[in-house]
Amino acid sequence: MLKFWNQVREHLQGGERVLLTLVAENTRHSPGTVGARLLVTESGATFGTIGGGIMERNLIERAAEILRDEDAFAEVRALHHRRSAPGEPSGMICAGSQTNLGFLCRPEVDGAAIEKVVSVLRGGRSATLKITPGGLSVAEEPPDLSRRQHRLTRDGERWVYEEELLNRRRLAILGGGHCALALARVMARLGYDVFAFEAEKKVPEEELREHVRELWIVADFADAGPRIAVPELTLVVVMTSDFPSDVRALSGIVGRPFPFLGVMGSPAKLEEIFELLREQGFSDHQLNRVQAPVGLPIGSNTPEEIAISVAAQILQRRDRGTRG
C-alpha cells in the first residue's frame, strides 16, 4: 500500500490530478479482489492493477477523459464478468463480479489527506481512510478487528467507503538466516508486513532489511513475543539457527494470541523441543497450536523451497477463511 499511495502523493505534489480506482467488493473468481487498486495520471502514467484485461484497458481510456474533462469525480460501479449476466458487463468472461470505486484526487483539495495516508503507512500507525462522493479524509484511530478492513455501504445513490490503513497481513519471523531471508522476500512480495528478530550474537542476512518493515535484535529470543504488535493479526514462524534458540523463541510465543504459529525443523528435533517445553510447564493444548514442521509437505529442502512451502500453507489458511 505504501508504494501505491506514495505514487499518488508524488504526482499530486507535481501538480497532476490522479484518478484512483479501488476494488471495494468482489465475488469468487473475479480477477480484481478487494484491496486491489490502480491509479492513472493526467500524463497517462499508471500504477497498480484492478484485475487487468479489457476491463482495465477500458478504464484507463475512460480515465483519460475524466482527467481531461471533469472538475470532480466519484463513483461506485459494479461490473459483472459474464457476457450474459445481469447488470453492467466488464468485457471479461472469467465469472464473478467486482465493484470498483473511482475518485478524482486533486492537488489543491486532496493533497493534505494523501500526505497523511503516506505518513500513517510509513509509521505503521492505525487510521481509517474514508471516501464519499463529497471527498476523501483520513482519521487516526485504533483498529477495529471486529470489522472488515475494507467496507462499502450504500443507501440509494449515497455511499461511503472505509479502509483501515493498518496492514492486516502481518508476519513475524524469529531468526535472521538464509531461510528467514527467503521467507521474508516471498511474503513481502505477497503484500505482508514482515517483522524479523535475530539474536545479539548473530549477524542477520545482509539483504534481510530490504524485505522487512523492522528488524529487531534481541538478547533472548523469548523477548520477541512480547514485542510483536497487534498479536491478534500477526502470524509467527520460528526458524532460528539452533535448537536452544528455537526453544527460547517458542517459549515466548506459545502462550500469546497469535493466529498462526509455526516452527521449522526435522521431526526428531521438534520432538525434543516440545519435550523441553512441556518440562517448562507448557501444556499440550498450547503446543498443539504450533504447526511443526511449518509448511506444506512438498519435499522442500533449500531455503527458497522452504519459503514457498510456508507461504503456501499461509495462503491456504487464508483461502479457507482462517484468520491470517
Salt bridges, closest charged atoms under 4 A:
GLU16 OE1 - HIS11 ND1 2.97
GLU25 OE1 - ARG154 NH2 2.73
GLU42 OE2 - ARG17 NE 3.77
ASP69 OD1 - ARG68 NE 3.13
GLU75 OE2 - ARG62 NH1 2.76
GLU88 OE2 - ARG77 NH2 2.40
GLU115 OE1 - ARG9 NE 3.03
GLU140 OE1 - ARG125 NE 2.95
ASP155 OD2 - ARG158 NH2 2.86
GLU162 OE1 - ARG147 NH2 3.52
GLU162 OE1 - ARG151 NE 3.80
GLU163 OE2 - ARG37 NH2 3.05
GLU164 OE2 - ARG168 NE 2.94
ASP193 OD2 - ARG213 NE 3.26
GLU205 OE2 - HIS178 ND1 3.20
GLU207 OE1 - ARG185 NH2 3.36
ASP220 OD2 - ARG248 NH2 2.74
ASP242 OD2 - LYS202 NZ 2.22
ASP246 OD2 - LYS269 NZ 2.77
GLU275 OE1 - ARG278 NH1 3.79
ASP284 OD1 - ARG278 NE 2.67
ASP319 OD1 - ARG28 NH1 3.93
